[in-house]
Amino acid sequence: MATRIINAGVSLTDTSLTTVYTCPANHKAIVKELWLTNVDGSNAVDATLKWTDDSDSDAAYSLLSTKSIAADSYLRIEGGNIVLEAGDILKAQAGAANDLMVSAFVEEIYTP
């Protein structure tokens, strides 16, 4: 099976739940590491992470719920090995617009 490492990221410009990464068709993905970075120099921001299972798109499973990240700081999540299947979606939400950036480092595995 062919594998590749990719980066996915998003700058959260509002407070809605926003897609960070979608596992492509014919793939499985392992989220190896996540960085949630507060780019506000004055205020903490709350961060939420969820994933949606493609087989039940109405269900969003919480990975992190309203975790406060200090001003000009970050939260690094490593070694969690979050496994996603084709069509599954990793999403993030910020408590304030324009304060949070999310970077995901993902291993994609081709499954024909």
ChimeraX commands (.cxc) that place a marker at each C-alpha (Angstrom):
marker #1 position 0.00,0.00,0.00 radius 0.5
marker #1 position 1.26,3.44,-0.92 radius 0.5
marker #1 position 1.47,6.02,1.82 radius 0.5
marker #1 position 2.21,9.72,1.90 radius 0.5
marker #1 position 2.49,12.40,4.57 radius 0.5
marker #1 position 0.53,15.59,3.99 radius 0.5
marker #1 position -0.20,18.84,5.81 radius 0.5
marker #1 position -3.66,20.33,6.18 radius 0.5
marker #1 position -4.46,23.62,7.83 radius 0.5
marker #1 position -7.07,26.25,8.35 radius 0.5
marker #1 position -7.29,29.73,9.82 radius 0.5
marker #1 position -10.60,30.00,11.65 radius 0.5
marker #1 position -12.09,33.30,10.50 radius 0.5
marker #1 position -15.37,32.82,12.35 radius 0.5
marker #1 position -16.75,30.72,15.22 radius 0.5
marker #1 position -18.44,27.99,13.19 radius 0.5
marker #1 position -17.30,24.36,13.06 radius 0.5
marker #1 position -14.88,24.32,10.10 radius 0.5
marker #1 position -13.33,21.48,8.10 radius 0.5
marker #1 position -9.60,21.01,8.63 radius 0.5
marker #1 position -9.17,17.75,6.71 radius 0.5
marker #1 position -11.31,15.27,4.78 radius 0.5
marker #1 position -10.01,11.76,4.18 radius 0.5
marker #1 position -10.09,11.13,0.40 radius 0.5
marker #1 position -11.79,8.22,-1.34 radius 0.5
marker #1 position -9.84,4.95,-1.39 radius 0.5
marker #1 position -7.73,6.03,1.60 radius 0.5
marker #1 position -7.38,5.65,5.31 radius 0.5
marker #1 position -5.68,8.43,7.20 radius 0.5
marker #1 position -3.83,8.65,10.48 radius 0.5
marker #1 position -3.67,12.10,12.02 radius 0.5
marker #1 position -0.19,11.99,13.55 radius 0.5
marker #1 position -0.02,15.47,15.04 radius 0.5
marker #1 position -2.18,18.58,15.48 radius 0.5
marker #1 position -1.16,22.13,16.36 radius 0.5
marker #1 position -3.77,24.61,17.55 radius 0.5
marker #1 position -2.21,28.06,17.63 radius 0.5
marker #1 position -3.70,31.14,19.25 radius 0.5
marker #1 position -2.61,34.09,17.11 radius 0.5
marker #1 position -4.27,36.68,19.38 radius 0.5
marker #1 position -1.59,38.51,21.36 radius 0.5
marker #1 position -3.93,39.59,24.16 radius 0.5
marker #1 position -6.65,37.04,24.81 radius 0.5
marker #1 position -7.05,33.31,25.34 radius 0.5
marker #1 position -9.24,31.43,22.88 radius 0.5
marker #1 position -11.36,28.31,23.36 radius 0.5
marker #1 position -10.71,25.51,20.87 radius 0.5
marker #1 position -12.91,22.56,19.95 radius 0.5
marker #1 position -12.01,19.56,17.75 radius 0.5
marker #1 position -14.46,17.00,16.38 radius 0.5
marker #1 position -14.53,14.31,13.75 radius 0.5
marker #1 position -17.46,13.20,11.63 radius 0.5
marker #1 position -17.91,9.58,10.56 radius 0.5
marker #1 position -18.92,9.43,6.88 radius 0.5
marker #1 position -21.25,6.51,7.63 radius 0.5
marker #1 position -23.20,8.74,10.07 radius 0.5
marker #1 position -22.67,12.33,8.94 radius 0.5
marker #1 position -25.09,13.66,11.58 radius 0.5
marker #1 position -22.77,12.51,14.37 radius 0.5
marker #1 position -19.77,14.64,15.33 radius 0.5
marker #1 position -17.51,13.03,17.92 radius 0.5
marker #1 position -15.64,15.33,20.29 radius 0.5
marker #1 position -11.86,15.05,20.56 radius 0.5
marker #1 position -11.37,18.33,22.45 radius 0.5
marker #1 position -14.09,20.55,23.90 radius 0.5
marker #1 position -13.65,24.27,24.63 radius 0.5
marker #1 position -10.00,23.90,25.65 radius 0.5
marker #1 position -8.59,27.31,26.53 radius 0.5
marker #1 position -5.35,28.23,24.77 radius 0.5
marker #1 position -3.49,31.21,26.21 radius 0.5
marker #1 position -2.70,34.32,24.14 radius 0.5
marker #1 position 0.24,33.81,21.75 radius 0.5
marker #1 position 0.43,30.13,22.72 radius 0.5
marker #1 position -0.38,26.75,21.21 radius 0.5
marker #1 position -1.63,23.29,22.02 radius 0.5
marker #1 position 0.27,20.41,20.40 radius 0.5
marker #1 position -1.47,17.05,20.19 radius 0.5
marker #1 position 0.87,14.26,19.21 radius 0.5
marker #1 position 0.86,10.49,19.30 radius 0.5
marker #1 position -2.93,10.24,19.30 radius 0.5
marker #1 position -3.02,8.45,15.95 radius 0.5
marker #1 position -6.57,9.47,15.08 radius 0.5
marker #1 position -7.68,7.05,12.35 radius 0.5
marker #1 position -10.06,8.33,9.68 radius 0.5
marker #1 position -11.64,6.39,6.85 radius 0.5
marker #1 position -12.66,7.65,3.41 radius 0.5
marker #1 position -15.08,10.56,3.75 radius 0.5
marker #1 position -14.45,11.12,7.48 radius 0.5
marker #1 position -13.86,14.77,8.38 radius 0.5
marker #1 position -11.73,16.45,11.04 radius 0.5
marker #1 position -13.25,19.79,12.13 radius 0.5
marker #1 position -12.24,22.64,14.42 radius 0.5
marker #1 position -14.02,25.54,16.07 radius 0.5
marker #1 position -12.76,28.66,17.82 radius 0.5
marker #1 position -14.45,30.65,20.55 radius 0.5
marker #1 position -13.48,33.90,18.79 radius 0.5
marker #1 position -13.06,34.74,15.11 radius 0.5
marker #1 position -9.56,35.20,13.64 radius 0.5
marker #1 position -7.81,33.92,16.80 radius 0.5
marker #1 position -7.06,30.26,16.03 radius 0.5
marker #1 position -5.08,28.42,13.36 radius 0.5
marker #1 position -5.10,24.62,13.12 radius 0.5
marker #1 position -2.42,22.50,11.42 radius 0.5
marker #1 position -2.75,18.75,10.94 radius 0.5
marker #1 position 0.01,16.38,9.86 radius 0.5
marker #1 position -1.57,13.31,8.31 radius 0.5
marker #1 position -0.38,9.99,6.93 radius 0.5
marker #1 position -2.61,8.87,4.07 radius 0.5
marker #1 position -2.72,5.21,3.13 radius 0.5
marker #1 position -4.04,4.22,-0.28 radius 0.5
marker #1 position -6.58,1.37,-0.03 radius 0.5
marker #1 position -7.73,0.36,-3.56 radius 0.5
marker link #1:1,2 radius 0.2
marker link #1:2,3 radius 0.2
marker link #1:3,4 radius 0.2
marker link #1:4,5 radius 0.2
marker link #1:5,6 radius 0.2
marker link #1:6,7 radius 0.2
marker link #1:7,8 radius 0.2
marker link #1:8,9 radius 0.2
marker link #1:9,10 radius 0.2
marker link #1:10,11 radius 0.2
marker link #1:11,12 radius 0.2
marker link #1:12,13 radius 0.2
marker link #1:13,14 radius 0.2
marker link #1:14,15 radius 0.2
marker link #1:15,16 radius 0.2
marker link #1:16,17 radius 0.2
marker link #1:17,18 radius 0.2
marker link #1:18,19 radius 0.2
marker link #1:19,20 radius 0.2
marker link #1:20,21 radius 0.2
marker link #1:21,22 radius 0.2
marker link #1:22,23 radius 0.2
marker link #1:23,24 radius 0.2
marker link #1:24,25 radius 0.2
marker link #1:25,26 radius 0.2
marker link #1:26,27 radius 0.2
marker link #1:27,28 radius 0.2
marker link #1:28,29 radius 0.2
marker link #1:29,30 radius 0.2
marker link #1:30,31 radius 0.2
marker link #1:31,32 radius 0.2
marker link #1:32,33 radius 0.2
marker link #1:33,34 radius 0.2
marker link #1:34,35 radius 0.2
marker link #1:35,36 radius 0.2
marker link #1:36,37 radius 0.2
marker link #1:37,38 radius 0.2
marker link #1:38,39 radius 0.2
marker link #1:39,40 radius 0.2
marker link #1:40,41 radius 0.2
marker link #1:41,42 radius 0.2
marker link #1:42,43 radius 0.2
marker link #1:43,44 radius 0.2
marker link #1:44,45 radius 0.2
marker link #1:45,46 radius 0.2
marker link #1:46,47 radius 0.2
marker link #1:47,48 radius 0.2
marker link #1:48,49 radius 0.2
marker link #1:49,50 radius 0.2
marker link #1:50,51 radius 0.2
marker link #1:51,52 radius 0.2
marker link #1:52,53 radius 0.2
marker link #1:53,54 radius 0.2
marker link #1:54,55 radius 0.2
marker link #1:55,56 radius 0.2
marker link #1:56,57 radius 0.2
marker link #1:57,58 radius 0.2
marker link #1:58,59 radius 0.2
marker link #1:59,60 radius 0.2
marker link #1:60,61 radius 0.2
marker link #1:61,62 radius 0.2
marker link #1:62,63 radius 0.2
marker link #1:63,64 radius 0.2
marker link #1:64,65 radius 0.2
marker link #1:65,66 radius 0.2
marker link #1:66,67 radius 0.2
marker link #1:67,68 radius 0.2
marker link #1:68,69 radius 0.2
marker link #1:69,70 radius 0.2
marker link #1:70,71 radius 0.2
marker link #1:71,72 radius 0.2
marker link #1:72,73 radius 0.2
marker link #1:73,74 radius 0.2
marker link #1:74,75 radius 0.2
marker link #1:75,76 radius 0.2
marker link #1:76,77 radius 0.2
marker link #1:77,78 radius 0.2
marker link #1:78,79 radius 0.2
marker link #1:79,80 radius 0.2
marker link #1:80,81 radius 0.2
marker link #1:81,82 radius 0.2
marker link #1:82,83 radius 0.2
marker link #1:83,84 radius 0.2
marker link #1:84,85 radius 0.2
marker link #1:85,86 radius 0.2
marker link #1:86,87 radius 0.2
marker link #1:87,88 radius 0.2
marker link #1:88,89 radius 0.2
marker link #1:89,90 radius 0.2
marker link #1:90,91 radius 0.2
marker link #1:91,92 radius 0.2
marker link #1:92,93 radius 0.2
marker link #1:93,94 radius 0.2
marker link #1:94,95 radius 0.2
marker link #1:95,96 radius 0.2
marker link #1:96,97 radius 0.2
marker link #1:97,98 radius 0.2
marker link #1:98,99 radius 0.2
marker link #1:99,100 radius 0.2
marker link #1:100,101 radius 0.2
marker link #1:101,102 radius 0.2
marker link #1:102,103 radius 0.2
marker link #1:103,104 radius 0.2
marker link #1:104,105 radius 0.2
marker link #1:105,106 radius 0.2
marker link #1:106,107 radius 0.2
marker link #1:107,108 radius 0.2
marker link #1:108,109 radius 0.2
marker link #1:109,110 radius 0.2
marker link #1:110,111 radius 0.2
marker link #1:111,112 radius 0.2
view
